[in-house]
Amino acid sequence: MPGTSKLAVVLLWDIMPPMPRWLSVAWLIALPCFLALVAYDAVAMLLLKRGASALVPAHDLARGVAQDAGLAVAYAVTVPPRVIKVVADYSQRTRRLCLVMLGLGIAWYDVLCASMTRVLAEPPGLGISVVVLFVIPILLAPAYVQWLKTWVSRDPSAAA
């Protein structure tokens, strides 16, 4: 019955305690980031089937999903403290859109970094990898969210 599932969701929502703001910010950043990274892995390993991933794509995909989960958790822990004060005065819709787009932007940045490392003759060291994968996104996240707000909160009728 279609109404039963809707009723179950409403009842589940009613009994769940409200989520703290820092946790909702972390989820809104990490979930889109994780899903975008997994989608990229699926396209690269299962559909393109090039290079080493052509041999055992399911194992490579599982390893990629585990790495993506680790990256998403790391971003969920490190990015929200930098952006929570920036989005505090945004409307709920603008805040959610900006945080989801931040998660997607971080995933896009990670994909670009991964594709650039494939071009290098040898992989970068741990220090450079940490700076590129974590320090730069963490430092740029507040400015990126502010920039996103200018696009999200624009009046569509003003553009015409």
N, C-alpha and C positions, 0 to 999 in steps of 0.2 A: 504494500500500500504506500503510495507516495506521501501521504500525510504522516505516516508513522516515522519515517526517517527525519522529517522536518521537526516533528515533535520531540524525537530523541535528541536532536541537536539543540533545540531550545532548552530542554530539561538539563542537558549536560552543561550548557552555558550558564544556566541559573545556579547550579551547584558549585561551579568552579569559583575559587576566590579571584578577585581582580589581580591581574598581573602587575608587578611593579614596573615603573616606567623604564628603568634601565634594562630589565629583561625583555620588554616589548621592543625596545630600540635594538637590542642585540639580535632578536629573532628577525626583525624587519631588515636587518643588514645581512645576517648570515644565511638565511634561507634562500633568498634570490641568488646570492653569491654561489652557494653550494649547487643549486639546481642549474645555474648557467655553466658552472665548471663541469658538472656531470654531463650536460648536454654537449659541451665541446668535446669531452672525452669520447662520448658515444659516437659522435660524427667522425672524429679523427681515427678512432680505432676500429669501429665496426663497419662504417660505411666506406671510408677511404682505403682501409686495409693496406697501408704502405709500410715499408720498412720492417722493423722487428715486430711491430704489432700485428703484422699479417700472419705470423706463425700461431700465436695463441691469443686472439683478441679478448676472449672472456677473462683470462687471467690478468691481462694488462688492464682491462677495464675495471676489474675488481681492485687492483692495486691503485689505479687512478682515482676511483671513488673513495678509497680510504685516504689517499693524500688530499683529495678535495675536502673531505670531512675535516681533516686536520687543519687545513687552511681556513675553512669557514669558522671553526671553533676559535682559532687564533684571532681572526678578525672580530668575532663576536665578543671576545674578551678585551681586545686592545682598542678598537675603534670607538665604541659607544662613549667611553669617558671623554673623548675628544669632541664628540658632536652633540652630546645630550644637552649641553647648555646652549648650543647654537640653535637647535630646533625647539627649544622649550617654549618660545613665544609664537611658533607657527600654529596655524589652524590644524586640526586633526588630519584633515585630508592632505594638506600640503606637507605636513610632517611625515605621514606614511609614504606618500609618493617620493619625497626626497630621500628617505631612508632606503626604500626599495631600489631606487635608481642608484644610490650610493653602492649598495650591494652588487648590482649589475655592473656598475662602473669598475669596482674593484676586481670582479671576475674578468672583465674585458682587459683590464690592465695586466692581470696574471697571465691571460692567454697570450697577450702580446709579448710579455717577458719570456714565456715558454717558447714561443716561436723564434724569438731572437737568440735564445741560448742554443737552439738547434743549428744556427748559422755559425756559431763560434767554433773554433778549432778544438778547444777543450772547455769543459764546464768551468764556470767561475767558482771562486773559492767560497767558503762558508760565510765569511764576512761580507763579501759583496752580495751574496744571495740574501742574507738577512736584511741588509740595507735596502736592496731593490724590492724584495717581497713584503717587508713589514714596515720599515722606517718611513719610506717615501709615502705609501698610502696612508699611514697613520698621521703624518704631518700634513698631507694635502687634504684629508677628509673634511675638516671644517670649512675650508675655502670652497671645496667642491660642492658641499651641501648649500652654502650661501649662493653659489652660482646657480645651482639647480633651482633654488627658490625663485630666482628671477624669471626662470622659464616656466615653472609650474604655476606660479601665482599670476601670470599675465592674463589680462582680460582678452578672451578670443575676439570680441567685437572691436577692440582697439586695433587689432592687426589688419582688419579689413579696410 
